[in-house]
Amino acid sequence: MKNTVVLYYPAIDFKPFYPYFWAPLSILSVAAPLVAEGFKVILLDGNLGNEESDRRVVKENLPDCICFGISSMIGGGQLERGLEMSSYVKSLDGSMPIVFGGPLGTVIPEALFKDSTVDYVVRGQGEYPFLELVKLLQSGQPIMSITGVVKRGDSEINKPAMYDKESLPPYPWHLLDVEKYVRQDRLLGERVMNFISSQGCPHRCGYCSEVSSYRSRWKALTAERTLSEVSNLVKKYNLDGIKFYDSNFFVDKNRVIEFAQGLIDNGISISWAASAHPKGLKRLSDDLGLIRKSGLKRLLIGAESGSQASLNYINKGCTTEDMRR
């Protein structure tokens, strides 16, 4: 019985906007429950620039492959490169199921099915829907209805999946060559990694894909588990900085305070950065001293505009006064 799943993260044109790329947490997270269930998972990151090697790995492992998964953003050339790899896989094995995930598939899955190589699209959080799909494909059972999964030819589009992030196994870092993703950051440190502790956002900003992807819901790891996973990551790879890529890290005031206090109490000396909505920071205004003491060095605040009319127009859910505070 086949037991291998290959997950591919296409290269993105990051250089015009950013000096480097980070670990591909999307496919790493999707891999977590697969690894826990005993599947062999191979991760390929196009950003490493090993296209020839990646294609060789694909060709070598395809005979034992259940399906080929691709996680892609819309811009930066990722979608085009993802479809190119999809075409390559189909050229080797026309019956190999191709599964796409990411913002485009979540918002308008029918757009991906315009490419004849795409067989399934996973909407919203993909870890458990993809696991269920893999199990059915492995067993040869018919694919009927899986929340968050759309198959080519479906007359109805399943709603995006969302569930407690706490239920997911930890990131299987051993699937990556982690040293290739350790970065130097002038503010955070000499050895910095990325991490995501929550999914979604409770706000309804009119320009943001989170609204469609997660329907303005937010699910997070507990402060205790976030602290545990960050601590393990820091110790194992000798890190001195963590960059949280949560869309909105500061939703739950108590979680943030407990995490910050935990860093201090456990002597975890790191610098960290995270993104925030102005409303979230306003709720934490009396606790920012503690949070800063825990190592917070950079805040990315979604201010968007200094005009209240513009904020209202994009449904930002805050005022210019919130930002000034």
Steps between C-alpha positions, in 0.01 A plus 500: 500500500631846410604705800678815375372857469706771331424862595635785289538869581578689176768769489378854555653819361585643843817693415341826378326533838699298754864390537425132570234230532381310807420136577191378307269463799193434282623163375677427830168537681315286244769234547454483879188277522624290207824424686302425816293247303810323369517631145832573334503870417744676269515881504632693201561874531545677167658798676814293556562518125541127442251456216696227325550314827132546595388347170737210551357439849149511357584251228670261742215501753199514271453118480425493877316834505133520605460856378697817433413810706578862413462800731508831319432868550348689206779743413877503477506236228405224744178399331664478158787290636258279689305427183824434312593235756147362482540459123837329550350250745214424263748448215659223708176349625174628356297327773689659793254709706605866522376693803527879531466710816538868580308831481388475136352155546333610821333804345432382142585129459339492156785721374751224568291241319548699181836324491437142389771356727326597827280225648422626852503833683519534879330810645587669830707308753627203308669267748210270594299518175816410309574212740149363447539532123836320508354211699213457255732518199732244659216256566340551160167596655277748315546868590154613598485807724786636713458837669748737341573280196370565149557248225485564128142472378332572835170681451520656846797675661576381852552775757857561626610289794600644837576327827696552820869544421573347840387162360786493248826313569815715530685605186715206376817709469705189422352503148692821424866591492434765764840669470400618153225710659684655795527873430693797631278793592654833598242549776410147609833320499759289323292181484132566436220267385134544407208344688119513484295453817151589372278497193249758383397837638174620661490824302330558165739728312368534146833437323611188690479137388470391864133601494420252221749238615399484866169689507629744763580226746823457692647177640826483693737281692478558873766720658642189670539307176632802311760546772591131492541481122693827480724392788574166331573672170732751665693234692527246218623747238678751726273791403496848648194634317152397387289677240133414545317492168154488658260734319407645839702380799334729755135390486486330841636733768544226762684273255750773414563589865538133600742439213708809583509414871597143411800618300617705796433235767673226301802712415443468125710788373383578147390799299170466318275680254129474422212669319210678667171674434483841674204385710698209637785723610258742659371220724859423601613859560555439874700184433739614228781544755482132594477396135801712410694354792429150363692586185254666261714714271284565195128563457340495157182702546227493235435872500421519125401870500497817707164593351189392691299509177742256341498274807121492487505426129721190544305393810814512713308495827710763677544874525793732447487558875559128558819530297628807681473317830 
